[in-house]
Structure formats: structure tokens, C-alpha cells
Amino acid sequence: IQDYRDSAKRAFDWALQNTDDSNWQEIKFRDMRQLSSAWLFKVTGETLYQDFFKTDNKITSPNTDLEVWKSHDQQWAVYAYVTTDQPTIDVSLKTRLEQAVEHWAYSDHIDNADRRGYQYGNDWWLPIAWGQATRPRIFPPLMAYVVTGDERYLGYVYTTVDYILGANPLNMCWVTALGEKSPQHVMHLDS
């Protein structure tokens, strides 16, 4: 494990030294640095990485969405941080982020599931024609469960997965070779 940790630290240092400061203002660079620093802090406990996490953090209140189009996508970094047990963790920041995780479960998943008859939680504005209904976004309620221990979040995970497994208008399991009716000819653009 030490080899992997050292390799990750070297990669992080390399990225810092080989990218000019203007790049870190770009959304993708910033959010990837935050994700890397969250995991490095989780693994090492070194405050340097927590400091980078804080610098890049855009989740400024418990009601800030973890992902906002063309602004930030920090849900994976936040998930790593709130599941960290390092003794030097910023407790007030962790608490705020745990509340934001719970808020995100509602805004990204639960509120949308409650608006649909089939209780499928996903982005309300993303058309099903884009294939989004075939891959469930169950991490927001799963992480809310991890953070709070409240089992009501699991109910939304179950109804979303039910939809994928056949409780949908086609009565089709959208996992190949599973169930009585599943996709036989999968479109795969790369092939």
C-alpha cells in the first residue's frame, strides 16, 4: 500500500509543478485536484492535502448542490472527505459537507423520484432518450445513508434499481442476460 500512496503523492506533486496557475482556475482541473487531495488526505492525514481540498471547495453551505453545470462537480471529492476518519479533519467543514450530501440526495434524486409515479430517482431535466434511465444514479441516496444511517434513503435506492430490473413500462430488465426479457442487441457505438 505504501508504494501506491507514494506514487499518488508523486503524481499530485507532478501535476502541481507542471500546470500553470491559470489552469487550476478551470473547473475540471480544480475539481480533479480537489478529488485527489481528498483521497490523499484520507489516506495520509497530511494537512497539506486538506488545505488543497479547502482551497478548491465550492460547497459553501449545507444547501449547495454538489454538482452544478459549468460551475463545479465535487460530489466524489465530498464523498471521500465525509468518509474520512483522520484526527486532524476539520470537523465543522465535515459537518457542513455531510449536510450538503443529504441535501444533494434530495435535489438530485429523492425530489425527482417523488415526482414520478415509478419512483425512479435521476436528473429531472435529462431526457430518457439519452439513455440516462438505464444507469441508475443511486450514489446520492447511498451516501446520505452512509452519512446519516437513516434507512429511508435505501428505499429510494431500491425503487430506482427496481426500475432498471424490470419495473418499467417495457417490463424489461435492462441488464443483458438477466431476467426473462432483457436487451438482446446492444448498441455499442465504439464497435
N, CA and C atoms as a LAMMPS dump frame, in Angstrom:
ITEM: TIMESTEP
0
ITEM: NUMBER OF ATOMS
573
ITEM: BOX BOUNDS ff ff ff
-5.0000000000000000e+02 5.0000000000000000e+02
-5.0000000000000000e+02 5.0000000000000000e+02
-5.0000000000000000e+02 5.0000000000000000e+02
ITEM: ATOMS id mol type element x y z
1 1 1 N 0.83 -1.197 0
2 1 2 C 0 0 0
3 1 3 C 0.868 1.253 0
4 2 1 N 1.979 1.181 0.684
5 2 2 C 2.878 2.336 0.746
6 2 3 C 3.338 2.767 -0.649
7 3 1 N 3.601 1.797 -1.536
8 3 2 C 4.026 2.128 -2.897
9 3 3 C 2.942 2.918 -3.643
10 4 1 N 1.695 2.497 -3.493
11 4 2 C 0.596 3.202 -4.144
12 4 3 C 0.432 4.613 -3.574
13 5 1 N 0.562 4.726 -2.263
14 5 2 C 0.442 6.033 -1.612
15 5 3 C 1.552 6.964 -2.1
16 6 1 N 2.779 6.459 -2.139
17 6 2 C 3.904 7.275 -2.605
18 6 3 C 3.735 7.674 -4.07
19 7 1 N 3.243 6.742 -4.872
20 7 2 C 3.013 7.033 -6.286
21 7 3 C 1.954 8.122 -6.45
22 8 1 N 0.888 8.057 -5.679
23 8 2 C -0.171 9.075 -5.749
24 8 3 C 0.368 10.434 -5.328
25 9 1 N 1.202 10.46 -4.292
26 9 2 C 1.776 11.73 -3.846
27 9 3 C 2.698 12.319 -4.913
28 10 1 N 3.484 11.466 -5.557
29 10 2 C 4.373 11.949 -6.623
30 10 3 C 3.551 12.493 -7.796
31 11 1 N 2.465 11.806 -8.14
32 11 2 C 1.613 12.272 -9.242
33 11 3 C 0.984 13.621 -8.9
34 12 1 N 0.545 13.784 -7.667
35 12 2 C -0.04 15.041 -7.225
36 12 3 C 0.999 16.157 -7.315
37 13 1 N 2.204 15.905 -6.809
38 13 2 C 3.281 16.899 -6.875
39 13 3 C 3.622 17.248 -8.317
40 14 1 N 3.683 16.232 -9.172
41 14 2 C 3.998 16.462 -10.583
42 14 3 C 2.949 17.38 -11.204
43 15 1 N 1.678 17.1 -10.944
44 15 2 C 0.603 17.922 -11.515
45 15 3 C 0.718 19.368 -11.053
46 16 1 N 1.055 19.564 -9.783
47 16 2 C 1.196 20.932 -9.277
48 16 3 C 2.345 21.667 -9.954
49 17 1 N 3.435 20.96 -10.188
50 17 2 C 4.626 21.592 -10.763
51 17 3 C 4.552 21.758 -12.274
52 18 1 N 3.701 21 -12.936
53 18 2 C 3.675 21.007 -14.399
54 18 3 C 2.397 21.599 -14.983
55 19 1 N 1.699 22.36 -14.196
56 19 2 C 0.5 23.037 -14.657
57 19 3 C 0.561 24.471 -14.146
58 20 1 N 0.336 25.422 -15.056
59 20 2 C 0.414 26.8 -14.573
60 20 3 C -0.84 27.166 -13.78
61 21 1 N -0.727 28.223 -13.005
62 21 2 C -1.789 28.622 -12.077
63 21 3 C -3.123 28.886 -12.766
64 22 1 N -3.102 29.364 -14.003
65 22 2 C -4.367 29.661 -14.677
66 22 3 C -5.179 28.395 -14.928
67 23 1 N -4.51 27.257 -15.122
68 23 2 C -5.239 26.009 -15.34
69 23 3 C -6.034 25.59 -14.117
70 24 1 N -5.517 25.89 -12.926
71 24 2 C -6.213 25.455 -11.714
72 24 3 C -7.506 26.224 -11.494
73 25 1 N -7.678 27.306 -12.245
74 25 2 C -8.95 28.032 -12.168
75 25 3 C -10.018 27.368 -13.032
76 26 1 N -9.589 26.529 -13.971
77 26 2 C -10.551 25.826 -14.813
78 26 3 C -11.268 24.772 -13.977
79 27 1 N -12.527 24.582 -14.264
80 27 2 C -13.374 23.712 -13.456
81 27 3 C -12.816 22.301 -13.345
82 28 1 N -12.482 21.701 -14.465
83 28 2 C -12.043 20.303 -14.437
84 28 3 C -10.749 20.136 -13.642
85 29 1 N -9.791 21.003 -13.856
86 29 2 C -8.535 20.927 -13.11
87 29 3 C -8.79 21.075 -11.614
88 30 1 N -9.55 22.095 -11.265
89 30 2 C -9.825 22.364 -9.853
90 30 3 C -10.526 21.185 -9.187
91 31 1 N -11.554 20.668 -9.843
92 31 2 C -12.32 19.584 -9.249
93 31 3 C -11.525 18.284 -9.168
94 32 1 N -10.67 18.04 -10.143
95 32 2 C -9.826 16.838 -10.086
96 32 3 C -8.751 16.982 -9.003
97 33 1 N -8.223 18.195 -8.834
98 33 2 C -7.265 18.401 -7.75
99 33 3 C -7.951 18.208 -6.404
100 34 1 N -9.19 18.681 -6.291
101 34 2 C -9.917 18.5 -5.037
102 34 3 C -10.156 17.011 -4.758
103 35 1 N -10.527 16.269 -5.778
104 35 2 C -10.743 14.83 -5.6
105 35 3 C -9.448 14.141 -5.172
106 36 1 N -8.364 14.472 -5.834
107 36 2 C -7.064 13.885 -5.476
108 36 3 C -6.659 14.25 -4.06
109 37 1 N -6.839 15.505 -3.707
110 37 2 C -6.428 15.933 -2.37
111 37 3 C -7.32 15.316 -1.295
112 38 1 N -8.597 15.101 -1.592
113 38 2 C -9.49 14.445 -0.616
114 38 3 C -9.002 13.04 -0.315
115 39 1 N -8.667 12.311 -1.356
116 39 2 C -8.21 10.931 -1.143
117 39 3 C -6.834 10.89 -0.497
118 40 1 N -5.949 11.787 -0.898
119 40 2 C -4.619 11.802 -0.271
120 40 3 C -4.717 12.19 1.203
121 41 1 N -5.603 13.113 1.535
122 41 2 C -5.8 13.443 2.947
123 41 3 C -6.383 12.243 3.697
124 42 1 N -7.333 11.584 3.07
125 42 2 C -7.963 10.413 3.696
126 42 3 C -6.929 9.324 3.986
127 43 1 N -6.004 9.129 3.08
128 43 2 C -5.018 8.058 3.206
129 43 3 C -3.835 8.461 4.089
130 44 1 N -3.391 9.716 3.98
131 44 2 C -2.165 10.117 4.683
132 44 3 C -2.421 10.922 5.947
133 45 1 N -3.51 11.674 5.975
134 45 2 C -3.77 12.564 7.104
135 45 3 C -2.947 13.837 7.066
136 46 1 N -2.197 14.049 6.003
137 46 2 C -1.34 15.232 5.893
138 46 3 C -2.204 16.471 5.619
139 47 1 N -2.018 17.498 6.427
140 47 2 C -2.855 18.707 6.326
141 47 3 C -2.662 19.443 4.995
142 48 1 N -1.526 19.251 4.345
143 48 2 C -1.304 19.863 3.036
144 48 3 C -2.455 19.526 2.096
145 49 1 N -2.874 18.271 2.085
146 49 2 C -3.943 17.843 1.18
147 49 3 C -5.3 18.37 1.628
148 50 1 N -5.534 18.447 2.919
149 50 2 C -6.772 19.041 3.402
150 50 3 C -6.84 20.522 3.011
151 51 1 N -5.687 21.2 3.059
152 51 2 C -5.647 22.608 2.663
153 51 3 C -6.014 22.791 1.195
154 52 1 N -5.484 21.907 0.323
155 52 2 C -5.853 21.981 -1.095
156 52 3 C -7.341 21.698 -1.268
157 53 1 N -7.857 20.718 -0.533
158 53 2 C -9.291 20.403 -0.592
159 53 3 C -10.117 21.642 -0.255
160 54 1 N -9.73 22.324 0.816
161 54 2 C -10.469 23.519 1.236
162 54 3 C -10.364 24.642 0.2
163 55 1 N -9.184 24.823 -0.382
164 55 2 C -8.976 25.862 -1.385
165 55 3 C -9.896 25.66 -2.585
166 56 1 N -10.066 24.417 -2.99
167 56 2 C -10.853 24.109 -4.181
168 56 3 C -12.34 23.918 -3.9
169 57 1 N -12.724 23.892 -2.65
170 57 2 C -14.096 23.591 -2.269
171 57 3 C -15.081 24.676 -2.698
172 58 1 N -16.144 24.278 -3.382
173 58 2 C -17.206 25.196 -3.8
174 58 3 C -18.503 24.939 -3.034
175 59 1 N -18.49 24.014 -2.103
176 59 2 C -19.681 23.68 -1.317
177 59 3 C -19.649 24.566 -0.079
178 60 1 N -20.212 25.753 -0.201
179 60 2 C -20.072 26.783 0.826
180 60 3 C -21.177 26.789 1.863
181 61 1 N -22.231 26.008 1.626
182 61 2 C -23.325 25.932 2.602
183 61 3 C -23.92 24.531 2.55
184 62 1 N -24.704 24.161 3.556
185 62 2 C -25.359 22.849 3.523
186 62 3 C -26.35 22.696 2.375
187 63 1 N -26.754 23.812 1.758
188 63 2 C -27.727 23.767 0.666
189 63 3 C -27.102 23.911 -0.715
190 64 1 N -25.785 23.871 -0.792
191 64 2 C -25.113 23.947 -2.088
192 64 3 C -25.145 22.571 -2.738
193 65 1 N -25.584 22.512 -3.996
194 65 2 C -25.56 21.248 -4.727
195 65 3 C -24.112 20.816 -4.964
196 66 1 N -23.886 19.521 -4.93
197 66 2 C -22.524 19.012 -5.105
198 66 3 C -22.064 19.076 -6.555
199 67 1 N -23.021 19.227 -7.46
200 67 2 C -22.692 19.354 -8.875
201 67 3 C -23.594 20.41 -9.485
202 68 1 N -22.989 21.39 -10.143
203 68 2 C -23.741 22.437 -10.837
204 68 3 C -23.095 22.612 -12.201
205 69 1 N -23.892 22.464 -13.252
206 69 2 C -23.398 22.549 -14.621
207 69 3 C -22.56 23.808 -14.838
208 70 1 N -21.386 23.621 -15.387
209 70 2 C -20.434 24.69 -15.714
210 70 3 C -19.959 25.482 -14.5
211 71 1 N -20.112 24.935 -13.318
212 71 2 C -19.616 25.582 -12.109
213 71 3 C -18.688 24.648 -11.349
214 72 1 N -19.196 23.462 -10.988
215 72 2 C -18.388 22.504 -10.244
216 72 3 C -19.047 21.128 -10.243
217 73 1 N -18.217 20.115 -10.102
218 73 2 C -18.678 18.739 -9.896
219 73 3 C -17.778 18.16 -8.808
220 74 1 N -18.213 18.306 -7.575
221 74 2 C -17.359 17.942 -6.445
222 74 3 C -17.943 16.821 -5.594
223 75 1 N -18.934 16.11 -6.126
224 75 2 C -19.569 15.096 -5.303
225 75 3 C -18.603 13.99 -4.898
226 76 1 N -17.757 13.524 -5.779
227 76 2 C -16.859 12.411 -5.428
228 76 3 C -15.817 12.848 -4.417
229 77 1 N -15.331 14.069 -4.542
230 77 2 C -14.37 14.588 -3.558
231 77 3 C -15.042 14.73 -2.195
232 78 1 N -16.264 15.231 -2.185
233 78 2 C -17.003 15.387 -0.926
234 78 3 C -17.263 14.025 -0.297
235 79 1 N -17.648 13.033 -1.106
236 79 2 C -17.883 11.688 -0.574
237 79 3 C -16.619 11.139 0.086
238 80 1 N -15.484 11.362 -0.546
239 80 2 C -14.221 10.887 0.043
240 80 3 C -13.949 11.606 1.361
241 81 1 N -14.173 12.904 1.387
242 81 2 C -13.868 13.697 2.587
243 81 3 C -14.776 13.327 3.752
244 82 1 N -16.082 13.195 3.509
245 82 2 C -17.004 12.928 4.626
246 82 3 C -16.873 11.517 5.176
247 83 1 N -16.196 10.648 4.451
248 83 2 C -15.958 9.286 4.962
249 83 3 C -14.54 9.133 5.509
250 84 1 N -13.89 10.254 5.747
251 84 2 C -12.533 10.26 6.283
252 84 3 C -12.571 10.304 7.808
253 85 1 N -11.704 9.522 8.433
254 85 2 C -11.641 9.472 9.9
255 85 3 C -10.298 9.97 10.443
256 86 1 N -9.648 10.858 9.735
257 86 2 C -8.366 11.385 10.207
258 86 3 C -8.59 12.285 11.426
259 87 1 N -7.727 12.19 12.427
260 87 2 C -7.912 13.012 13.636
261 87 3 C -7.777 14.521 13.386
262 88 1 N -7.103 14.908 12.313
263 88 2 C -6.91 16.336 12.037
264 88 3 C -7.975 16.905 11.102
265 89 1 N -9.021 16.157 10.849
266 89 2 C -10.051 16.642 9.919
267 89 3 C -10.745 17.873 10.507
268 90 1 N -11.11 18.782 9.637
269 90 2 C -11.853 19.981 10.018
270 90 3 C -13.297 19.544 10.288
271 91 1 N -13.658 19.436 11.55
272 91 2 C -14.957 18.888 11.947
273 91 3 C -16.107 19.757 11.455
274 92 1 N -15.956 21.072 11.52
275 92 2 C -17.056 21.94 11.062
276 92 3 C -17.257 21.814 9.552
277 93 1 N -16.174 21.702 8.808
278 93 2 C -16.283 21.51 7.36
279 93 3 C -16.924 20.155 7.059
280 94 1 N -16.489 19.126 7.749
281 94 2 C -17.054 17.791 7.529
282 94 3 C -18.556 17.795 7.826
283 95 1 N -18.966 18.448 8.901
284 95 2 C -20.383 18.516 9.251
285 95 3 C -21.18 19.239 8.167
286 96 1 N -20.656 20.36 7.682
287 96 2 C -21.34 21.11 6.622
288 96 3 C -21.452 20.258 5.357
289 97 1 N -20.386 19.54 5.035
290 97 2 C -20.405 18.707 3.836
291 97 3 C -21.336 17.512 3.998
292 98 1 N -21.439 16.961 5.197
293 98 2 C -22.398 15.877 5.441
294 98 3 C -23.825 16.378 5.21
295 99 1 N -24.097 17.595 5.651
296 99 2 C -25.424 18.187 5.416
297 99 3 C -25.651 18.428 3.923
298 100 1 N -24.605 18.827 3.219
299 100 2 C -24.711 19.033 1.77
300 100 3 C -24.937 17.703 1.044
301 101 1 N -24.349 16.634 1.556
302 101 2 C -24.576 15.307 0.97
303 101 3 C -26.048 14.938 1.091
304 102 1 N -26.623 15.202 2.245
305 102 2 C -28.038 14.906 2.447
306 102 3 C -28.903 15.795 1.545
307 103 1 N -28.565 17.078 1.453
308 103 2 C -29.289 17.983 0.55
309 103 3 C -29.196 17.492 -0.895
310 104 1 N -28.008 17.065 -1.313
311 104 2 C -27.789 16.594 -2.682
312 104 3 C -28.62 15.34 -2.967
313 105 1 N -28.769 14.483 -1.987
314 105 2 C -29.601 13.287 -2.174
315 105 3 C -31.026 13.689 -2.526
316 106 1 N -31.508 14.761 -1.897
317 106 2 C -32.858 15.242 -2.203
318 106 3 C -32.903 15.942 -3.554
319 107 1 N -32.019 16.902 -3.788
320 107 2 C -32.129 17.71 -5.003
321 107 3 C -31.806 16.91 -6.259
322 108 1 N -30.901 15.933 -6.17
323 108 2 C -30.512 15.169 -7.345
324 108 3 C -31.365 13.923 -7.531
325 109 1 N -31.924 13.383 -6.479
326 109 2 C -32.512 12.056 -6.576
327 109 3 C -33.924 11.973 -5.987
328 110 1 N -34.05 12.21 -4.699
329 110 2 C -35.295 11.928 -3.987
330 110 3 C -36.443 12.823 -4.441
331 111 1 N -36.202 14.12 -4.569
332 111 2 C -37.268 15.018 -5.039
333 111 3 C -37.774 14.588 -6.41
334 112 1 N -36.866 14.151 -7.271
335 112 2 C -37.256 13.701 -8.61
336 112 3 C -38.002 12.373 -8.547
337 113 1 N -37.574 11.472 -7.692
338 113 2 C -38.274 10.188 -7.54
339 113 3 C -39.689 10.417 -7.023
340 114 1 N -39.851 11.348 -6.108
341 114 2 C -41.18 11.628 -5.553
342 114 3 C -42.123 12.255 -6.583
343 115 1 N -41.563 12.864 -7.616
344 115 2 C -42.38 13.494 -8.654
345 115 3 C -42.818 12.497 -9.731
346 116 1 N -42.223 11.299 -9.717
347 116 2 C -42.524 10.298 -10.737
348 116 3 C -43.352 9.17 -10.137
349 117 1 N -44.282 8.655 -10.906
350 117 2 C -45.098 7.55 -10.436
351 117 3 C -44.295 6.293 -10.19
352 118 1 N -43.227 6.109 -10.943
353 118 2 C -42.425 4.889 -10.821
354 118 3 C -41.238 5.064 -9.88
355 119 1 N -41.161 6.191 -9.17
356 119 2 C -40.182 6.41 -8.094
357 119 3 C -38.728 6.254 -8.538
358 120 1 N -38.445 6.571 -9.802
359 120 2 C -37.085 6.485 -10.32
360 120 3 C -36.375 7.801 -10.046
361 121 1 N -35.279 7.754 -9.334
362 121 2 C -34.556 8.971 -8.996
363 121 3 C -33.449 9.254 -9.985
364 122 1 N -33.515 10.393 -10.619
365 122 2 C -32.477 10.808 -11.549
366 122 3 C -32.73 12.256 -11.932
367 123 1 N -31.857 12.81 -12.748
368 123 2 C -31.971 14.189 -13.19
369 123 3 C -33.3 14.397 -13.908
370 124 1 N -34.122 15.269 -13.374
371 124 2 C -35.455 15.518 -13.913
372 124 3 C -35.384 16.058 -15.345
373 125 1 N -34.371 16.847 -15.647
374 125 2 C -34.31 17.543 -16.936
375 125 3 C -33.546 16.779 -18.007
376 126 1 N -32.942 15.662 -17.678
377 126 2 C -32.186 14.885 -18.662
378 126 3 C -33.128 13.896 -19.337
379 127 1 N -33.373 14.035 -20.642
380 127 2 C -34.34 13.161 -21.313
381 127 3 C -33.928 11.687 -21.251
382 128 1 N -34.919 10.834 -21.088
383 128 2 C -34.655 9.399 -21.059
384 128 3 C -34.063 8.953 -22.385
385 129 1 N -34.35 9.65 -23.462
386 129 2 C -33.826 9.301 -24.78
387 129 3 C -32.303 9.287 -24.809
388 130 1 N -31.652 9.943 -23.875
389 130 2 C -30.197 9.959 -23.835
390 130 3 C -29.631 8.721 -23.141
391 131 1 N -30.482 7.812 -22.717
392 131 2 C -30.019 6.593 -22.085
393 131 3 C -29.811 6.7 -20.585
394 132 1 N -30.189 7.818 -20
395 132 2 C -29.908 8.007 -18.571
396 132 3 C -30.726 7.085 -17.69
397 133 1 N -31.851 6.574 -18.183
398 133 2 C -32.677 5.708 -17.345
399 133 3 C -32.114 4.292 -17.245
400 134 1 N -31.095 3.992 -18.009
401 134 2 C -30.54 2.637 -17.971
402 134 3 C -29.353 2.51 -17.014
403 135 1 N -28.941 3.596 -16.433
404 135 2 C -27.87 3.518 -15.416
405 135 3 C -28.295 4.361 -14.223
406 136 1 N -28.656 3.679 -13.18
407 136 2 C -29.205 4.41 -12.031
408 136 3 C -28.155 5.26 -11.317
409 137 1 N -28.566 6.469 -10.955
410 137 2 C -27.721 7.352 -10.141
411 137 3 C -28.14 7.164 -8.692
412 138 1 N -27.611 6.132 -8.079
413 138 2 C -28.031 5.804 -6.721
414 138 3 C -27.019 6.241 -5.668
415 139 1 N -25.904 6.801 -6.08
416 139 2 C -24.914 7.229 -5.093
417 139 3 C -25.4 8.337 -4.162
418 140 1 N -26.135 9.342 -4.652
419 140 2 C -26.584 10.382 -3.711
420 140 3 C -27.367 9.827 -2.517
421 141 1 N -28.404 8.986 -2.725
422 141 2 C -29.079 8.457 -1.531
423 141 3 C -28.24 7.445 -0.769
424 142 1 N -27.378 6.696 -1.46
425 142 2 C -26.498 5.765 -0.74
426 142 3 C -25.558 6.517 0.191
427 143 1 N -24.992 7.624 -0.292
428 143 2 C -24.088 8.391 0.554
429 143 3 C -24.837 9.09 1.683
430 144 1 N -26.074 9.514 1.433
431 144 2 C -26.881 10.092 2.516
432 144 3 C -27.119 9.034 3.589
433 145 1 N -27.325 7.796 3.177
434 145 2 C -27.478 6.697 4.138
435 145 3 C -26.184 6.48 4.92
436 146 1 N -25.06 6.475 4.226
437 146 2 C -23.761 6.282 4.884
438 146 3 C -23.521 7.378 5.921
439 147 1 N -23.831 8.614 5.559
440 147 2 C -23.581 9.758 6.435
441 147 3 C -24.54 9.791 7.627
442 148 1 N -25.825 9.471 7.387
443 148 2 C -26.829 9.628 8.44
444 148 3 C -27.219 8.321 9.12
445 149 1 N -27.074 7.21 8.421
446 149 2 C -27.548 5.931 8.947
447 149 3 C -29.061 5.774 8.832
448 150 1 N -29.732 6.727 8.193
449 150 2 C -31.187 6.713 8.06
450 150 3 C -31.584 5.796 6.892
451 151 1 N -32.296 4.714 7.212
452 151 2 C -32.625 3.704 6.207
453 151 3 C -33.673 4.155 5.185
454 152 1 N -34.337 5.28 5.417
455 152 2 C -35.324 5.734 4.423
456 152 3 C -34.654 6.032 3.09
457 153 1 N -33.362 6.373 3.123
458 153 2 C -32.645 6.625 1.864
459 153 3 C -32.515 5.361 1.029
460 154 1 N -32.442 4.219 1.685
461 154 2 C -32.308 2.964 0.948
462 154 3 C -33.565 2.655 0.132
463 155 1 N -34.729 3.082 0.603
464 155 2 C -35.966 2.862 -0.148
465 155 3 C -35.898 3.46 -1.54
466 156 1 N -35.29 4.634 -1.658
467 156 2 C -35.157 5.281 -2.967
468 156 3 C -34.146 4.553 -3.844
469 157 1 N -33.155 3.972 -3.232
470 157 2 C -32.206 3.152 -3.986
471 157 3 C -32.944 1.936 -4.542
472 158 1 N -33.753 1.289 -3.72
473 158 2 C -34.477 0.089 -4.143
474 158 3 C -35.445 0.383 -5.286
475 159 1 N -36.22 1.467 -5.183
476 159 2 C -37.194 1.741 -6.246
477 159 3 C -36.501 2.132 -7.547
478 160 1 N -35.372 2.788 -7.468
479 160 2 C -34.621 3.126 -8.669
480 160 3 C -34.058 1.874 -9.318
481 161 1 N -33.499 0.987 -8.514
482 161 2 C -32.943 -0.256 -9.058
483 161 3 C -34.076 -1.154 -9.575
484 162 1 N -35.216 -1.147 -8.91
485 162 2 C -36.37 -1.911 -9.401
486 162 3 C -36.712 -1.524 -10.83
487 163 1 N -36.657 -0.226 -11.102
488 163 2 C -36.975 0.261 -12.443
489 163 3 C -36.02 -0.353 -13.472
490 164 1 N -34.755 -0.398 -13.153
491 164 2 C -33.747 -0.961 -14.061
492 164 3 C -33.955 -2.469 -14.232
493 165 1 N -34.424 -3.131 -13.178
494 165 2 C -34.562 -4.586 -13.2
495 165 3 C -35.907 -5.078 -13.734
496 166 1 N -36.748 -4.173 -14.238
497 166 2 C -37.965 -4.617 -14.901
498 166 3 C -39.245 -3.91 -14.513
499 167 1 N -39.258 -3.117 -13.477
500 167 2 C -40.468 -2.389 -13.089
501 167 3 C -40.544 -1.087 -13.881
502 168 1 N -40.664 -1.224 -15.198
503 168 2 C -40.717 -0.088 -16.108
504 168 3 C -41.772 -0.361 -17.172
505 169 1 N -42.146 0.622 -17.982
506 169 2 C -43.222 0.424 -18.963
507 169 3 C -42.974 -0.732 -19.946
508 170 1 N -41.731 -1.087 -20.209
509 170 2 C -41.436 -2.202 -21.118
510 170 3 C -41.408 -3.55 -20.408
511 171 1 N -41.497 -3.515 -19.073
512 171 2 C -41.379 -4.742 -18.291
513 171 3 C -40.102 -5.499 -18.678
514 172 1 N -39.029 -4.728 -18.878
515 172 2 C -37.767 -5.283 -19.355
516 172 3 C -36.647 -5.005 -18.365
517 173 1 N -35.872 -6.032 -18.077
518 173 2 C -34.665 -5.84 -17.29
519 173 3 C -33.605 -5.274 -18.222
520 174 1 N -33.025 -4.146 -17.865
521 174 2 C -32.07 -3.503 -18.75
522 174 3 C -30.629 -3.955 -18.514
523 175 1 N -30.483 -5.136 -17.94
524 175 2 C -29.173 -5.763 -17.771
525 175 3 C -29.153 -6.974 -18.69
526 176 1 N -28.184 -7.033 -19.598
527 176 2 C -28.163 -8.119 -20.561
528 176 3 C -28.082 -9.472 -19.86
529 177 1 N -28.829 -10.436 -20.421
530 177 2 C -28.85 -11.833 -19.967
531 177 3 C -29.383 -12.008 -18.55
532 178 1 N -30.147 -11.046 -18.071
533 178 2 C -30.73 -11.161 -16.734
534 178 3 C -32.243 -11.03 -16.86
535 179 1 N -32.982 -11.946 -16.269
536 179 2 C -34.439 -11.908 -16.312
537 179 3 C -34.986 -12.537 -17.576
538 180 1 N -36.317 -12.542 -17.656
539 180 2 C -36.982 -13.165 -18.806
540 180 3 C -36.924 -12.304 -20.057
541 181 1 N -36.868 -11.012 -19.888
542 181 2 C -36.851 -10.088 -21.025
543 181 3 C -35.74 -9.071 -20.783
544 182 1 N -34.673 -9.179 -21.568
545 182 2 C -33.538 -8.263 -21.411
546 182 3 C -33.001 -7.907 -22.796
547 183 1 N -32.161 -6.887 -22.907
548 183 2 C -31.633 -6.487 -24.218
549 183 3 C -30.873 -7.626 -24.899
550 184 1 N -31.184 -7.814 -26.164
551 184 2 C -30.528 -8.861 -26.954
552 184 3 C -29.477 -8.285 -27.905
553 185 1 N -29.733 -7.112 -28.437
554 185 2 C -28.839 -6.483 -29.411
555 185 3 C -28.496 -5.093 -28.884
556 186 1 N -27.384 -5.006 -28.192
557 186 2 C -26.995 -3.765 -27.522
558 186 3 C -26.262 -2.872 -28.503
559 187 1 N -26.679 -1.62 -28.581
560 187 2 C -25.976 -0.661 -29.408
561 187 3 C -24.717 -0.224 -28.668
562 188 1 N -23.595 -0.4 -29.302
563 188 2 C -22.307 -0.003 -28.739
564 188 3 C -21.589 0.78 -29.816
565 189 1 N -21.595 2.092 -29.698
566 189 2 C -21.092 2.955 -30.765
567 189 3 C -19.641 2.677 -31.131
568 190 1 N -18.819 2.295 -30.159
569 190 2 C -17.411 2.066 -30.453
570 190 3 C -17.189 0.848 -31.345
571 191 1 N -18.11 -0.107 -31.306
572 191 2 C -17.91 -1.297 -32.137
573 191 3 C -18.76 -1.249 -33.391
